[in-house]
Amino acid sequence: MTARAGRTAADTASQPQPTTTPPVVTGIGVAAPNGFGREEWWRATLAGESGIRAISRFEADQYPARLAGEIRDFDPTGHTPGRLMPQTDHVTRLALAVADEALADADVDTSALPDYAAGVVTASSAGGFEFGQRELQALWSKGGKYVSAYQSFAWFYAVNTGQISIRHGLRGPSGVLVTEQAGGLDAVAQARRQVVRKGIRLVVTGGVESALCPWGWAAQLADGRLSTVDDPGRAYLPFSADASGHVAGEGGALLVVEDAAAARERGADTYGTIAGYAATFDPAPGREDGGSRLRDAAELALSDAGLSAADVDVVFADAAGGIAADRSEARTLAALFGPNAVPVTAPKTMTGRLSAGAASLDLAAALLSLRDQVIPPTVNVDGPAPGLAIDLVTGKPRPATLRTALVLARGRGGFNAAMVVRVPG
Amino acid sequence: MPTELTLDDLTTLLRECAGEDETVNLDGDVLDKTFTELNYDSLAVLQTTGKIEREYGLTIDEDAVNDAQTPRQYLAVVNAAFSDDRAASA
């Protein structure tokens, strides 16, 4: 490595150095409706166990959509320090627990890292909605004096990033991405940029989302894409002829994305590399050059990874659950890979769509697929609708030789993101 | 209606409003510890002050409460507000 112009070797030795090697994932934490904790969730996912059930967290009978992917086995008091209880929404308590698991899995001593060498980049769509609803209720029913001082940040999109950063002393470059469902990939891509371009050692990244309260539900319903089917086995059927929208859920995954050389130096186990990424934005609806730009995102991500479509062994689909959106994604996949040429799966059929948490959880699933050489199933869907030329993995997990996985995500409003992960080495 | 706030009242309110750090014993000798040592930041104190004002119908001097570094100093400010309140209603 040569010192950059204008700097002495001594200067550069103390400066973070950019690298061209893709960063690696050394830790994964998960909270999902079908399993709390990485391995419990992964076991349930391979077993095809769904966490979609009737909503229990609030009175949902009066709403047109009454199912959700709820995390039922989470006791915040076991995970959240006492000082943080009054100042955190449910989503932040979840995120703190998930970050703890990811960092413990990475087996890295964050307190031994140089100051500013590690950061946090999360994705969020709602922030702390339930907390916000409670304080807004206090405001309009009792007055401003009754609003919690902690409302100042507990509702905020960046609150998970902030609380994780404070708890683990991760004071390096940090931030939050708000791109709905695509956020779970966009955040990891930002983390990768920090490692590759800025020489940051490691970043805790991904998304955890939860807005299962009447206010959050009203926002989800206004979006118009929630399924109103009451049967948990029939409500969210992406790529099916019977698709009727999606079920919303809570949870997500956080990853420890680490500089490859630093990880190697400390002998860390790695799940895989973040090999490629791209994001695109759809044109406004109704424009002549309109239509999805998901394919561009996938092609650009492959090109970023120095790979071609033939290298992809499995696709984790966005799986919107709407007839038109599913058709568009299936067409994209068939055009990119050839008809039925690559296995496609949507384990989110077991969790519901998790907003900013969804794509990070898919990324976790992709990395564990690479680890275990098995593709988790899409549940409840018998097969793709007529005319959709995709090899959808349904019913049970499929063992396969896997070196490269492509994860796709589309966010409400035109966001597309694609990320390529590869086996380590 | 109580006419003063005790240390016990204050620690109960701090626990309720701002939680309790597992490494701090609030039942110990905390009267002259700083809020920082007790792991309470300015928002924690703000939240607790808001609760006291609502609960007891008091108006507490904002500058004086911001200057209070310890429970002893804080109680002095709050109890001054109690006596102002009594004087006003007498």
Interface residues (C-beta under 8 A of the other chain):
Chain A: P81 G82 R83 L84 M85 P86 Q87 K145 Y146 S148 A149 Y150 S152
Chain B: E16 C17 A18 G19 E20 D21 E22 N39 L43 A44 L46 Q47 G50 E53 R54
